[in-house]
Amino acid sequence: MPPRHQPRRNTRHTNHSHANTDSNETPVDPNMVSAIHQAFEGLLPNFVAQTVEAVQNQNRTEGRGNTNRRIETNVNNTTEGIHSQHNHRNDLFSCFPATSSRLQRSFVALDIKLSPPLVISIVFRRIPAIRSIKDLQPTTDTISGSPILIQNESVTRVNNLKFIKPTTPRPSIIATPTDETQVQIILLCTKKLGYELRTRSGGHDFEGLSFSAVVPFVMLDLVNMRQIDVNVTSRTAWVQSGALLGELYYAISQKTNTLYFAAGMCPTVGIGGYLSGGGYGNLVRKYGLGADHALDIRFIDVNGNILDRKTMGEDLFWALRGGGGSSFGIILAWKVGLVPVPEIVTVFRKNVTLEQNGTDIFYKYQYVAPLMDHDLTMRVQIFSELIGNTTTKTIRMLFEGLYLGRTDTLLSLLDERFPELNITRVFCEEMTMVQSSLVLGSPEFTSSTPTTMLANRTGIGKPWNSKYKSDYVRTPIPKSGLRKIWKKVFENDMTEMIITYTFGGKMNEYSDTTIPYPHRAGVLYQMLKGVGFMNQTSDTTPVSLRRIEWLRSFDKLLETYVSKNPREAYLNYNDLDLGVGSDTYAEASVWGERYWKRANFLRLIQIKARVDPENFFRHPQSIPVFSINVCIGHDV
Ligand SMILES: Cc1cc2nc3c(=O)[nH]c(=O)nc-3n(C[C@H](O)[C@H](O)[C@H](O)COP(=O)(O)OP(=O)(O)OC[C@H]3O[C@@H](n4cnc5c(N)ncnc54)[C@H](O)[C@@H]3O)c2cc1C
């Protein structure tokens, strides 16, 4: 990983059209960079003041209809100003109180570009409200003649369409930094202005917590910080948080097809959120979670200090691997270990309906799949659908698996342990590991889809429109229970999604406290269930509300069959229905112990109290800050 202030050269995987290529080609003198940093730090308040003033003047002259404004200033013009401010560090940011009220009233995006030689430009533009799916379409909207630092992709990218409605709170400011120094500045400015901060990497948060808040907030979008450096010799990679899993997979595949990263199925999930919540995937039974392979982290704390594993200490390093980064600070980048995979793997897929003995087969799956060879991972997608042209419903189960080896070996393994599934060669396909990420990542892709698609942000991953909940199953559900489940599923209107993901294997070798993610030994499978709001204008129409009600009653039905005391839930499948109270431990434990269990939750609370005692990094389910007496006293 390059040292702190060194601008990064974008690789092919991190390339984006608006990047200022001049700045990327220029060799940088470290002293110059440091000077820029200092100058920029002192200069920003002036820029904000001047820019807001200029925007207002332009508005006055040209009328309010004009939405895009751009001001660019050369540092050389105001060098004196920088130095005088720099010499009086206490005056730093002194302009902000004057500008903050104006900023809060206007709906602007602030973007900062810092590039040698000493050119800073700040782009202000009003953010169009996102009211319909149409607003998601890329536009050719540009601000002429300037390096444009805000992409439409970034400003309007909302993956879960249920958040696209007029009532969804929008950020007052969207910042899309391109290097670590800018992140520091944005953090300090946000604090000074009295905004809350939301950090977004891939934007997949189930509750939209990375891009919405009920108070004025700055959205720090790491879309432009997605460099990936793969080192085959050391079997490691440095990945900036804004990179997506698919981009990492693709980057690895460009260097080797016998190493991989043990991460998730969906290629558009962001590294930042994924790893800070634990992160399971197709290699979970062989190698454990993604976060189990985190070796180092670059992190900005609440005071703007950049820390790594050594300087942050093992406690915080522990917390960031499953405790949720957004409670503690901003994770800039991860150093991860890569794991060996064979050159050829096998993917299989087979549908089984209730009429094809589905209940018995699923019943058996629960017993055998979690105990099978660690090289085999299996998931089951459960759908309700009509039988042929009739009005009678059935359940279809799609059994899908990845085997780290050839078809012949897989078939004999399945024949021996799970003959009821009756997998034959016709259901199997051999491919490379990176191809399997495409095939298992999206039903749209096959093994002949070019693997470049994994790194193609606009070509991969359609938006979704859903509400989800999670569970962990530790005891096989009896056949009578499965029948009750199918019956309940039939009550919904075929918009539900249920996926079981097999654990066991390597996951049994970790203690619940190795990292904050506690759903380890003894978990047979994780269950994700949700409802979609397809064909609905929002998640609040009567039909959508009926689906949500169904999901809650389904959740209630499952209570008997899933983990208990606590009933476990996955942080990365966050669900505000679990509760948001955090004034006392008793309140917070209602949801906190479900994500982390008691021992880990208590440790996370202690770490949070130390690293962010003022609770700047907060959202409805962030690790709470309260007095230690409340935490370890009678309240627990
Ligand atoms: C379609 C889909 C498929 C999924 N598949 C899997 C899977 O296979 N395996 C799995 O484990 N999970 C999976 N998930 C869940 C996924 O891991 C979480 O939603 C994860 O939080 C997404 O990370 P993100 O960066 O994309 O999201 P974001 O919305 O950007 O962030 C999620 C949370 O992390 C915080 N955060 C993000 N970046 C940073 C940062 N740099 N520093 C500090 N905090 C940060 C955000 O503030 C927010 O609280 C899936 C989710 C979806 C929607």
PDBQT file of the ligand as one rigid body, heavy atoms in Angstrom, charges set to zero:
ROOT
HETATM    1  C1  LIG A 701     -27.650  -8.287  -3.164  1.00  0.00    +0.000 C 
HETATM    2  C2  LIG A 701     -26.888  -8.519  -1.908  1.00  0.00    +0.000 A 
HETATM    3  C3  LIG A 701     -26.081  -9.631  -1.798  1.00  0.00    +0.000 A 
HETATM    4  C4  LIG A 701     -25.361  -9.860  -0.635  1.00  0.00    +0.000 A 
HETATM    5  N1  LIG A 701     -24.566 -10.966  -0.539  1.00  0.00    +0.000 NA
HETATM    6  C5  LIG A 701     -23.851 -11.168   0.587  1.00  0.00    +0.000 A 
HETATM    7  C6  LIG A 701     -22.992 -12.297   0.731  1.00  0.00    +0.000 A 
HETATM    8  O1  LIG A 701     -22.889 -13.144  -0.150  1.00  0.00    +0.000 OA
HETATM    9  N2  LIG A 701     -22.289 -12.433   1.878  1.00  0.00    +0.000 N 
HETATM   10  C7  LIG A 701     -22.391 -11.525   2.903  1.00  0.00    +0.000 A 
HETATM   11  O2  LIG A 701     -21.725 -11.702   3.925  1.00  0.00    +0.000 OA
HETATM   12  N3  LIG A 701     -23.188 -10.457   2.795  1.00  0.00    +0.000 NA
HETATM   13  C8  LIG A 701     -23.918 -10.259   1.678  1.00  0.00    +0.000 A 
HETATM   14  N4  LIG A 701     -24.723  -9.167   1.582  1.00  0.00    +0.000 N 
HETATM   15  C9  LIG A 701     -24.796  -8.222   2.704  1.00  0.00    +0.000 C 
HETATM   16  C10 LIG A 701     -23.657  -7.234   2.599  1.00  0.00    +0.000 C 
HETATM   17  O3  LIG A 701     -22.481  -7.836   3.099  1.00  0.00    +0.000 OA
HETATM   18  C11 LIG A 701     -23.975  -5.995   3.456  1.00  0.00    +0.000 C 
HETATM   19  O4  LIG A 701     -25.112  -5.361   2.943  1.00  0.00    +0.000 OA
HETATM   20  C12 LIG A 701     -22.799  -5.035   3.502  1.00  0.00    +0.000 C 
HETATM   21  O5  LIG A 701     -22.958  -4.161   4.593  1.00  0.00    +0.000 OA
HETATM   22  C13 LIG A 701     -22.701  -4.258   2.220  1.00  0.00    +0.000 C 
HETATM   23  O6  LIG A 701     -21.544  -3.481   2.191  1.00  0.00    +0.000 OA
HETATM   24  P1  LIG A 701     -21.514  -2.215   1.226  1.00  0.00    +0.000 P 
HETATM   25  O7  LIG A 701     -20.203  -1.579   1.393  1.00  0.00    +0.000 OA
HETATM   26  O8  LIG A 701     -21.980  -2.624  -0.104  1.00  0.00    +0.000 OA
HETATM   27  O9  LIG A 701     -22.693  -1.360   1.843  1.00  0.00    +0.000 OA
HETATM   28  P2  LIG A 701     -22.796   0.128   2.374  1.00  0.00    +0.000 P 
HETATM   29  O10 LIG A 701     -24.257   0.396   2.303  1.00  0.00    +0.000 OA
HETATM   30  O11 LIG A 701     -21.884   1.034   1.676  1.00  0.00    +0.000 OA
HETATM   31  O12 LIG A 701     -22.334  -0.010   3.875  1.00  0.00    +0.000 OA
HETATM   32  C14 LIG A 701     -22.956  -0.887   4.799  1.00  0.00    +0.000 C 
HETATM   33  C15 LIG A 701     -22.624  -0.415   6.216  1.00  0.00    +0.000 C 
HETATM   34  O13 LIG A 701     -21.214  -0.399   6.395  1.00  0.00    +0.000 OA
HETATM   35  C16 LIG A 701     -20.763   0.932   6.652  1.00  0.00    +0.000 C 
HETATM   36  N5  LIG A 701     -19.552   1.176   5.886  1.00  0.00    +0.000 N 
HETATM   37  C17 LIG A 701     -19.398   0.993   4.564  1.00  0.00    +0.000 A 
HETATM   38  N6  LIG A 701     -18.157   1.313   4.207  1.00  0.00    +0.000 NA
HETATM   39  C18 LIG A 701     -17.522   1.718   5.317  1.00  0.00    +0.000 A 
HETATM   40  C19 LIG A 701     -16.209   2.183   5.565  1.00  0.00    +0.000 A 
HETATM   41  N7  LIG A 701     -15.328   2.292   4.574  1.00  0.00    +0.000 N 
HETATM   42  N8  LIG A 701     -15.874   2.543   6.822  1.00  0.00    +0.000 NA
HETATM   43  C20 LIG A 701     -16.783   2.439   7.823  1.00  0.00    +0.000 A 
HETATM   44  N9  LIG A 701     -18.035   1.989   7.643  1.00  0.00    +0.000 NA
HETATM   45  C21 LIG A 701     -18.406   1.633   6.398  1.00  0.00    +0.000 A 
HETATM   46  C22 LIG A 701     -21.881   1.831   6.179  1.00  0.00    +0.000 C 
HETATM   47  O14 LIG A 701     -21.848   3.099   6.806  1.00  0.00    +0.000 OA
HETATM   48  C23 LIG A 701     -23.098   1.000   6.529  1.00  0.00    +0.000 C 
HETATM   49  O15 LIG A 701     -23.377   1.105   7.901  1.00  0.00    +0.000 OA
HETATM   50  C24 LIG A 701     -25.454  -8.936   0.436  1.00  0.00    +0.000 A 
HETATM   51  C25 LIG A 701     -26.280  -7.815   0.320  1.00  0.00    +0.000 A 
HETATM   52  C26 LIG A 701     -26.993  -7.609  -0.836  1.00  0.00    +0.000 A 
HETATM   53  C27 LIG A 701     -27.876  -6.404  -0.925  1.00  0.00    +0.000 C 
ENDROOT
TORSDOF 0
